[in-house]
Amino acid sequence: MPRAAAKKYDNNAKAVPIREINEGGFRQGAILDKAWLGFDVHIKYGSYSVAGRMGREPNTPHVHDFDQVLLFAGSDMNDIGDLNAEVEFCLGDDLETHMITTTTAITIPKGMPHFPATVNILNKPFFYYEISLTDKYREKPALVNKKPGPVVAMRSATRKYVMPLAFIRKGAWHYGPTNHDDGGGHLAFIRTQEAAGFDCVILYESMKRGPYRICPEPEKPHAHPTT
Protein backbone atom coordinates (compact mmCIF):
# COMPACT_ATOMS: atom_id res chain seq x y z
CA MET A 1 0.00 0.00 0.00
CA PRO A 2 1.27 3.52 -0.69
CA ARG A 3 2.62 5.34 2.33
CA ALA A 4 0.26 7.97 3.70
CA ALA A 5 1.36 11.55 3.24
CA ALA A 6 2.88 13.14 6.34
CA LYS A 7 0.60 15.51 8.18
CA LYS A 8 1.58 18.80 9.77
CA TYR A 9 1.44 17.60 13.39
CA ASP A 10 2.61 13.99 12.98
CA ASN A 11 5.73 14.75 15.01
CA ASN A 12 3.70 16.07 17.95
CA ALA A 13 1.89 12.79 18.65
CA LYS A 14 3.86 9.57 18.39
CA ALA A 15 4.27 6.29 20.24
CA VAL A 16 6.77 6.31 23.10
CA PRO A 17 9.66 3.94 22.23
CA ILE A 18 9.71 1.57 25.23
CA ARG A 19 12.87 -0.56 25.39
CA GLU A 20 14.89 -2.71 27.73
CA ILE A 21 17.09 -0.56 30.00
CA ASN A 22 18.15 -2.94 32.79
CA GLU A 23 19.57 -0.56 35.39
CA GLY A 24 19.06 -2.66 38.48
CA GLY A 25 15.32 -2.89 39.07
CA PHE A 26 14.60 -0.37 36.30
CA ARG A 27 13.95 -2.89 33.55
CA GLN A 28 11.80 -1.28 30.86
CA GLY A 29 11.42 2.36 29.93
CA ALA A 30 12.07 5.14 27.48
CA ILE A 31 14.51 8.02 27.17
CA LEU A 32 13.07 11.04 25.39
CA ASP A 33 15.63 13.70 24.48
CA LYS A 34 15.65 16.93 22.53
CA ALA A 35 16.00 15.10 19.24
CA TRP A 36 12.81 13.13 19.96
CA LEU A 37 10.80 15.82 21.76
CA GLY A 38 11.92 18.85 19.79
CA PHE A 39 12.63 21.11 22.78
CA ASP A 40 15.04 21.41 25.71
CA VAL A 41 13.98 18.69 28.13
CA HIS A 42 15.26 15.18 28.80
CA ILE A 43 12.79 12.62 30.18
CA LYS A 44 13.59 9.16 31.46
CA TYR A 45 10.43 7.15 32.07
CA GLY A 46 9.67 3.56 33.00
CA SER A 47 8.94 1.22 35.88
CA TYR A 48 10.79 -0.46 38.72
CA SER A 49 9.90 -4.13 39.04
CA VAL A 50 12.65 -5.42 41.33
CA ALA A 51 13.98 -4.09 44.64
CA GLY A 52 17.64 -3.08 45.03
CA ARG A 53 19.96 -0.17 44.32
CA MET A 54 18.70 2.51 41.95
CA GLY A 55 20.61 4.02 39.07
CA ARG A 56 23.85 3.14 37.38
CA GLU A 57 26.98 1.88 39.09
CA PRO A 58 28.71 2.95 41.28
CA ASN A 59 25.48 4.45 42.78
CA THR A 60 27.33 7.35 44.38
CA PRO A 61 26.14 10.96 44.90
CA HIS A 62 26.18 13.16 41.81
CA VAL A 63 25.14 16.65 40.71
CA HIS A 64 23.79 18.28 37.56
CA ASP A 65 24.19 21.73 36.04
CA PHE A 66 20.44 21.81 35.36
CA ASP A 67 17.24 21.55 37.41
CA GLN A 68 15.45 18.25 37.73
CA VAL A 69 12.23 16.66 39.02
CA LEU A 70 12.08 12.98 39.99
CA LEU A 71 8.65 11.38 40.37
CA PHE A 72 8.04 8.09 42.15
CA ALA A 73 4.48 7.12 41.21
CA GLY A 74 2.26 4.26 42.35
CA SER A 75 0.70 1.97 39.74
CA ASP A 76 -2.50 1.07 41.61
CA MET A 77 -5.26 3.08 39.91
CA ASN A 78 -7.56 2.41 42.89
CA ASP A 79 -5.06 4.18 45.17
CA ILE A 80 -2.61 6.13 43.01
CA GLY A 81 -1.06 7.74 46.09
CA ASP A 82 0.23 4.43 47.48
CA LEU A 83 3.68 3.61 46.10
CA ASN A 84 3.43 0.00 47.30
CA ALA A 85 7.17 0.21 47.83
CA GLU A 86 9.73 1.63 50.25
CA VAL A 87 12.53 3.73 48.79
CA GLU A 88 15.51 5.32 50.59
CA PHE A 89 16.70 8.44 48.78
CA CYS A 90 19.70 10.59 49.79
CA LEU A 91 19.60 14.33 49.18
CA GLY A 92 21.73 17.39 49.93
CA ASP A 93 25.27 18.11 51.13
CA ASP A 94 24.70 15.99 54.25
CA LEU A 95 23.16 13.11 52.26
CA GLU A 96 20.01 13.21 54.35
CA THR A 97 18.09 9.96 53.88
CA HIS A 98 14.40 10.28 53.04
CA MET A 99 12.03 7.33 53.15
CA ILE A 100 9.48 7.36 50.30
CA THR A 101 6.37 5.18 50.60
CA THR A 102 3.76 7.27 48.76
CA THR A 103 3.63 8.85 45.30
CA THR A 104 6.24 11.59 45.69
CA ALA A 105 8.04 14.22 43.62
CA ILE A 106 11.60 15.24 44.48
CA THR A 107 12.69 18.63 43.19
CA ILE A 108 16.43 18.94 42.66
CA PRO A 109 17.88 22.40 41.93
CA LYS A 110 21.04 22.48 39.85
CA GLY A 111 24.14 21.70 41.92
CA MET A 112 22.33 19.79 44.70
CA PRO A 113 23.91 16.39 45.50
CA HIS A 114 21.53 13.43 45.32
CA PHE A 115 21.73 9.63 45.41
CA PRO A 116 22.46 6.92 46.39
CA ALA A 117 18.95 5.48 46.45
CA THR A 118 17.66 2.01 47.26
CA VAL A 119 14.32 0.26 46.80
CA ASN A 120 14.10 -1.69 50.06
CA ILE A 121 10.66 -3.21 49.58
CA LEU A 122 8.65 -3.64 46.38
CA ASN A 123 5.11 -5.01 46.67
CA LYS A 124 4.03 -3.76 43.23
CA PRO A 125 5.94 -2.20 40.33
CA PHE A 126 5.96 1.61 40.43
CA PHE A 127 6.51 4.22 37.74
CA TYR A 128 9.63 6.38 37.74
CA TYR A 129 9.94 9.70 35.91
CA GLU A 130 13.20 11.63 35.67
CA ILE A 131 12.49 15.05 34.14
CA SER A 132 15.63 17.10 33.44
CA LEU A 133 15.29 20.70 32.26
CA THR A 134 18.15 20.52 29.78
CA ASP A 135 18.85 19.75 26.14
CA LYS A 136 21.29 16.96 27.07
CA TYR A 137 21.62 14.81 30.19
CA ARG A 138 24.94 14.96 32.03
CA GLU A 139 26.14 14.39 35.59
CA LYS A 140 29.33 14.55 37.60
CA PRO A 141 30.33 13.09 40.97
CA ALA A 142 29.40 15.19 44.00
CA LEU A 143 32.20 16.28 46.32
CA VAL A 144 30.56 14.98 49.50
CA ASN A 145 32.62 13.76 52.45
CA LYS A 146 29.74 12.20 54.34
CA LYS A 147 27.95 8.88 54.27
CA PRO A 148 24.17 8.48 54.21
CA GLY A 149 22.74 8.74 57.71
CA PRO A 150 19.52 7.48 59.31
CA VAL A 151 16.13 8.43 57.94
CA VAL A 152 15.43 12.11 58.66
CA ALA A 153 12.31 13.68 60.14
CA MET A 154 9.98 16.42 58.93
CA ARG A 155 12.29 19.29 59.94
CA SER A 156 15.36 18.19 58.00
CA ALA A 157 17.26 20.70 55.85
CA THR A 158 16.13 19.08 52.57
CA ARG A 159 12.57 18.14 53.54
CA LYS A 160 11.00 20.91 51.43
CA TYR A 161 12.38 19.33 48.26
CA VAL A 162 10.54 16.05 48.94
CA MET A 163 6.87 16.51 48.01
CA PRO A 164 4.34 13.71 48.66
CA LEU A 165 1.52 14.42 46.22
CA ALA A 166 -1.86 15.56 47.54
CA PHE A 167 -4.49 14.04 45.25
CA ILE A 168 -8.06 15.19 44.79
CA ARG A 169 -10.83 12.91 43.52
CA LYS A 170 -12.10 13.91 40.09
CA GLY A 171 -15.84 13.49 39.84
CA ALA A 172 -18.58 14.51 37.45
CA TRP A 173 -18.68 18.29 36.85
CA HIS A 174 -15.07 18.57 38.02
CA TYR A 175 -14.31 20.98 35.17
CA GLY A 176 -17.53 22.94 35.49
CA PRO A 177 -20.93 23.28 33.79
CA THR A 178 -19.75 22.53 30.24
CA ASN A 179 -18.06 19.22 31.12
CA HIS A 180 -19.92 16.79 33.36
CA ASP A 181 -17.83 13.71 32.46
CA ASP A 182 -16.64 11.46 35.27
CA GLY A 183 -13.51 9.53 34.36
CA GLY A 184 -12.83 8.47 37.92
CA GLY A 185 -9.30 8.67 39.22
CA HIS A 186 -7.41 11.44 40.98
CA LEU A 187 -5.46 14.61 40.19
CA ALA A 188 -2.42 16.34 41.70
CA PHE A 189 -0.20 19.28 40.76
CA ILE A 190 3.56 19.48 41.21
CA ARG A 191 4.78 23.07 41.50
CA THR A 192 8.51 23.52 42.00
CA GLN A 193 8.94 27.29 42.27
CA GLU A 194 8.39 27.73 46.00
CA ALA A 195 10.38 24.70 47.15
CA ALA A 196 13.23 24.61 44.65
CA GLY A 197 13.40 28.05 43.04
CA PHE A 198 12.94 26.93 39.44
CA ASP A 199 9.80 27.13 37.36
CA CYS A 200 8.14 23.85 36.46
CA VAL A 201 4.52 22.74 36.76
CA ILE A 202 3.46 19.11 36.27
CA LEU A 203 -0.13 17.87 36.24
CA TYR A 204 -0.36 14.22 37.25
CA GLU A 205 -3.65 12.38 37.05
CA SER A 206 -5.24 8.96 36.74
CA MET A 207 -8.31 8.01 34.71
CA LYS A 208 -10.27 4.83 35.38
CA ARG A 209 -12.98 4.87 32.74
CA GLY A 210 -14.16 6.55 29.58
CA PRO A 211 -15.31 8.30 27.59
CA TYR A 212 -13.74 11.18 29.42
CA ARG A 213 -13.08 14.64 27.99
CA ILE A 214 -10.47 16.92 29.51
CA CYS A 215 -10.69 20.70 30.12
CA PRO A 216 -13.53 23.08 31.07
CA GLU A 217 -14.56 23.50 27.43
CA PRO A 218 -13.67 20.12 25.90
CA GLU A 219 -15.04 20.87 22.45
CA LYS A 220 -12.81 23.91 21.98
CA PRO A 221 -9.05 23.92 21.33
CA HIS A 222 -6.76 25.81 23.67
CA ALA A 223 -3.09 26.85 23.79
CA HIS A 224 -0.43 27.48 26.43
CA PRO A 225 2.14 30.31 26.60
CA THR A 226 4.88 27.80 27.48
CA THR A 227 6.25 24.63 25.90
C-alpha positions as CSV (number, residue, x, y, z in Angstrom):
1,M,0.0,0.0,0.0
2,P,1.3,3.5,-0.7
3,R,2.6,5.3,2.3
4,A,0.3,8.0,3.7
5,A,1.4,11.6,3.2
6,A,2.9,13.1,6.3
7,K,0.6,15.5,8.2
8,K,1.6,18.8,9.8
9,Y,1.4,17.6,13.4
10,D,2.6,14.0,13.0
11,N,5.7,14.8,15.0
12,N,3.7,16.1,18.0
13,A,1.9,12.8,18.7
14,K,3.9,9.6,18.4
15,A,4.3,6.3,20.2
16,V,6.8,6.3,23.1
17,P,9.7,3.9,22.2
18,I,9.7,1.6,25.2
19,R,12.9,-0.6,25.4
20,E,14.9,-2.7,27.7
21,I,17.1,-0.6,30.0
22,N,18.2,-2.9,32.8
23,E,19.6,-0.6,35.4
24,G,19.1,-2.7,38.5
25,G,15.3,-2.9,39.1
26,F,14.6,-0.4,36.3
27,R,13.9,-2.9,33.6
28,Q,11.8,-1.3,30.9
29,G,11.4,2.4,29.9
30,A,12.1,5.1,27.5
31,I,14.5,8.0,27.2
32,L,13.1,11.0,25.4
33,D,15.6,13.7,24.5
34,K,15.6,16.9,22.5
35,A,16.0,15.1,19.2
36,W,12.8,13.1,20.0
37,L,10.8,15.8,21.8
38,G,11.9,18.8,19.8
39,F,12.6,21.1,22.8
40,D,15.0,21.4,25.7
41,V,14.0,18.7,28.1
42,H,15.3,15.2,28.8
43,I,12.8,12.6,30.2
44,K,13.6,9.2,31.5
45,Y,10.4,7.2,32.1
46,G,9.7,3.6,33.0
47,S,8.9,1.2,35.9
48,Y,10.8,-0.5,38.7
49,S,9.9,-4.1,39.0
50,V,12.7,-5.4,41.3
51,A,14.0,-4.1,44.6
52,G,17.6,-3.1,45.0
53,R,20.0,-0.2,44.3
54,M,18.7,2.5,42.0
55,G,20.6,4.0,39.1
56,R,23.9,3.1,37.4
57,E,27.0,1.9,39.1
58,P,28.7,2.9,41.3
59,N,25.5,4.4,42.8
60,T,27.3,7.3,44.4
61,P,26.1,11.0,44.9
62,H,26.2,13.2,41.8
63,V,25.1,16.6,40.7
64,H,23.8,18.3,37.6
65,D,24.2,21.7,36.0
66,F,20.4,21.8,35.4
67,D,17.2,21.5,37.4
68,Q,15.4,18.2,37.7
69,V,12.2,16.7,39.0
70,L,12.1,13.0,40.0
71,L,8.6,11.4,40.4
72,F,8.0,8.1,42.2
73,A,4.5,7.1,41.2
74,G,2.3,4.3,42.3
75,S,0.7,2.0,39.7
76,D,-2.5,1.1,41.6
77,M,-5.3,3.1,39.9
78,N,-7.6,2.4,42.9
79,D,-5.1,4.2,45.2
80,I,-2.6,6.1,43.0
81,G,-1.1,7.7,46.1
82,D,0.2,4.4,47.5
83,L,3.7,3.6,46.1
84,N,3.4,0.0,47.3
85,A,7.2,0.2,47.8
86,E,9.7,1.6,50.3
87,V,12.5,3.7,48.8
88,E,15.5,5.3,50.6
89,F,16.7,8.4,48.8
90,C,19.7,10.6,49.8
91,L,19.6,14.3,49.2
92,G,21.7,17.4,49.9
93,D,25.3,18.1,51.1
94,D,24.7,16.0,54.2
95,L,23.2,13.1,52.3
96,E,20.0,13.2,54.3
97,T,18.1,10.0,53.9
98,H,14.4,10.3,53.0
99,M,12.0,7.3,53.1
100,I,9.5,7.4,50.3
101,T,6.4,5.2,50.6
102,T,3.8,7.3,48.8
103,T,3.6,8.9,45.3
104,T,6.2,11.6,45.7
105,A,8.0,14.2,43.6
106,I,11.6,15.2,44.5
107,T,12.7,18.6,43.2
108,I,16.4,18.9,42.7
109,P,17.9,22.4,41.9
110,K,21.0,22.5,39.9
111,G,24.1,21.7,41.9
112,M,22.3,19.8,44.7
113,P,23.9,16.4,45.5
114,H,21.5,13.4,45.3
115,F,21.7,9.6,45.4
116,P,22.5,6.9,46.4
117,A,18.9,5.5,46.5
118,T,17.7,2.0,47.3
119,V,14.3,0.3,46.8
120,N,14.1,-1.7,50.1
121,I,10.7,-3.2,49.6
122,L,8.6,-3.6,46.4
123,N,5.1,-5.0,46.7
124,K,4.0,-3.8,43.2
125,P,5.9,-2.2,40.3
126,F,6.0,1.6,40.4
127,F,6.5,4.2,37.7
128,Y,9.6,6.4,37.7
129,Y,9.9,9.7,35.9
130,E,13.2,11.6,35.7
131,I,12.5,15.0,34.1
132,S,15.6,17.1,33.4
133,L,15.3,20.7,32.3
134,T,18.2,20.5,29.8
135,D,18.8,19.7,26.1
136,K,21.3,17.0,27.1
137,Y,21.6,14.8,30.2
138,R,24.9,15.0,32.0
139,E,26.1,14.4,35.6
140,K,29.3,14.6,37.6
141,P,30.3,13.1,41.0
142,A,29.4,15.2,44.0
143,L,32.2,16.3,46.3
144,V,30.6,15.0,49.5
145,N,32.6,13.8,52.4
146,K,29.7,12.2,54.3
147,K,28.0,8.9,54.3
148,P,24.2,8.5,54.2
149,G,22.7,8.7,57.7
150,P,19.5,7.5,59.3
151,V,16.1,8.4,57.9
152,V,15.4,12.1,58.7
153,A,12.3,13.7,60.1
154,M,10.0,16.4,58.9
155,R,12.3,19.3,59.9
156,S,15.4,18.2,58.0
157,A,17.3,20.7,55.8
158,T,16.1,19.1,52.6
159,R,12.6,18.1,53.5
160,K,11.0,20.9,51.4
161,Y,12.4,19.3,48.3
162,V,10.5,16.1,48.9
163,M,6.9,16.5,48.0
164,P,4.3,13.7,48.7
165,L,1.5,14.4,46.2
166,A,-1.9,15.6,47.5
167,F,-4.5,14.0,45.3
168,I,-8.1,15.2,44.8
169,R,-10.8,12.9,43.5
170,K,-12.1,13.9,40.1
171,G,-15.8,13.5,39.8
172,A,-18.6,14.5,37.4
173,W,-18.7,18.3,36.8
174,H,-15.1,18.6,38.0
175,Y,-14.3,21.0,35.2
176,G,-17.5,22.9,35.5
177,P,-20.9,23.3,33.8
178,T,-19.8,22.5,30.2
179,N,-18.1,19.2,31.1
180,H,-19.9,16.8,33.4
181,D,-17.8,13.7,32.5
182,D,-16.6,11.5,35.3
183,G,-13.5,9.5,34.4
184,G,-12.8,8.5,37.9
185,G,-9.3,8.7,39.2
186,H,-7.4,11.4,41.0
187,L,-5.5,14.6,40.2
188,A,-2.4,16.3,41.7
189,F,-0.2,19.3,40.8
190,I,3.6,19.5,41.2
191,R,4.8,23.1,41.5
192,T,8.5,23.5,42.0
193,Q,8.9,27.3,42.3
194,E,8.4,27.7,46.0
195,A,10.4,24.7,47.1
196,A,13.2,24.6,44.7
197,G,13.4,28.1,43.0
198,F,12.9,26.9,39.4
199,D,9.8,27.1,37.4
200,C,8.1,23.8,36.5
201,V,4.5,22.7,36.8
202,I,3.5,19.1,36.3
203,L,-0.1,17.9,36.2
204,Y,-0.4,14.2,37.2
205,E,-3.7,12.4,37.0
206,S,-5.2,9.0,36.7
207,M,-8.3,8.0,34.7
208,K,-10.3,4.8,35.4
209,R,-13.0,4.9,32.7
210,G,-14.2,6.5,29.6
211,P,-15.3,8.3,27.6
212,Y,-13.7,11.2,29.4
213,R,-13.1,14.6,28.0
214,I,-10.5,16.9,29.5
215,C,-10.7,20.7,30.1
216,P,-13.5,23.1,31.1
217,E,-14.6,23.5,27.4
218,P,-13.7,20.1,25.9
219,E,-15.0,20.9,22.4
220,K,-12.8,23.9,22.0
221,P,-9.1,23.9,21.3
222,H,-6.8,25.8,23.7
223,A,-3.1,26.8,23.8
224,H,-0.4,27.5,26.4
225,P,2.1,30.3,26.6
226,T,4.9,27.8,27.5
227,T,6.3,24.6,25.9
